[in-house]
Amino acid sequence: MGDTADTDEVVAADEARDTRPRSCAIALDLLGKKWTIPLLVELEHGPRRRYQLRQALKVQNDRLDATVQMMVRWGVIERAFIPCGQTDGPGYAITTLGREFLESVARLGEWQHDHHSELLANDQEWRASHAAGHPSTDSGHPSTGL
């Protein structure tokens, strides 16, 4: 998935009310970024300044900036002014759309929870059949966090 979803395809999919998994380019674009969910979770606690987000998440400036820009583009977060002493400071806040996105992600977590044993069994079976030295071993198997 690229850095941005093709806007024309997104509009066409929306107009057709297509809910098939292939038509969720924007959601996949958001999920594909490592810092999207941590940023939304942090902003659920309230608006934050940029440096607060960077410190809380221990993220590099370039990664934070790219993710924030994409999230503002899609409207899951917005620029906000945060009271800080005598003047307001710029920051970011989660939007209603962002909260709804987090709720959808929570449903994925529920699915994983509901199928945890089955997923672990499948992983163990896969690993056993792809033991070290097997020609088709997938050394790039992602960590499941299970």
N, C-alpha and C positions, 0 to 999 in steps of 0.2 A: 504494500500500500504506500503511495507517495505521501508527501508532506501535506497535501491538500486534496480534498475530494473535488472532482470535477463538478462545478456548480450547475452546468446544464443537465448533467445526468441526475443530480440531486433533485432539481426542480421537476424534471420529467417523472421521476419516481414518486415524488410527493403528490403530483397532480393525479397520478394513477392510484394512489393509496396502496402502493405495493409494499407489503410487509414481509416479503420473503427475505431470508438472510442475506442474499446477494444485493439487496437494495438498501443496505444500512451503511453506506460508505462513510457518512459523517460520524456515526457512532463508532465504527471501526477505526476511523482516523483518530478520534479522541482516545479510545481504548489502547491504540497502538503506541501512544506516547507514555513513557515510563512515569512521568510526573503528573499526569492528569488526575488520577484518583487521589494520590496524596495531597495535591493542591486543593481539590474539592473538599476533602475531609478536613483539612486545616481551616479552610474558609467557612466550613459549617459552624465553627466555633465563634465566628464573627469576622468582620473585615480585618485585613492585615496589610501592613506596609510591606513593600518589596523586600526590604532587609529582614523583616520578621519571617517572611516565607522562606527566604534563603537560609536563615539560621535554623529554623524549625526542621526543614527538610534536608539540610546539609547538601544542597544542590548547587552546582556551578552556575555562575551568572548567565552564560550563553544558553544553557539548557533551560533554566528558569524563564528567561526572556522569550525563547522560541515557543515554549509551552503556553505561557501566559498570552502571547500574541494570538496563537491559534484558538485558545479558549475564549478570548474576548471576541475574536472573529465569529465564532459560532454562538456566542451569547450565553455561555454557561457560567461565565464570570463577567464582571463589569468593573470599570474604574469607579472608585469610591473615594470620598474625602473623609479622613479619619481625624477626629479631634486629637490634637497633640499640643497641649499647652495653650499658647496664645493664638496659634494659627492652626488651620486644618492642614493635614499632610495627605499627599496622594497615596492611594492604596488600591486594593481589590476586594471585591465582595462576591459571594456566590449569588447567582440569580435563581429565580423559581425554576427555570429550565435546568440549571445545574443541579438543583436539589432533586428534580424528577429523574435526571440522568443517574444520580447516585442511587436512587431507589431502584432503578432498573438493574444497575450493577449488583445491588444487594440481592436481587432475585437470582442472579448468576451464582452468588455465594450460597444461596439456599439450595440451588440445584446441586452444587458441589457437595454440600453437607448431606443432602438426601442420598447421594450416590457415592459417598466417600469410600465405603468398603468395596464396592464394585470397581471404582476407579483404581484403588490400591491393588486389587487382585489383577486387574488388567495390566497395570504397570509391572507387577512382579512377573506375570506370565510373559510379557514382552521382553523384559530384561533377561529372563531365563532362556528365551529362545534366541536372544541376541548377545550371548555371553562373549566375553573378550576372546578375540581370535576368530570369531565368526566373520566371514567376508562381508556380510551386510550389516555389521554393527554400526549403529548411528551414534557417533561420538558427539554429535551436536544435540542430543536429546535434552530438551529444556527441563530445568528443575520445576517440579510441579508444586512444591511447597506443601505436599501432602504428608 
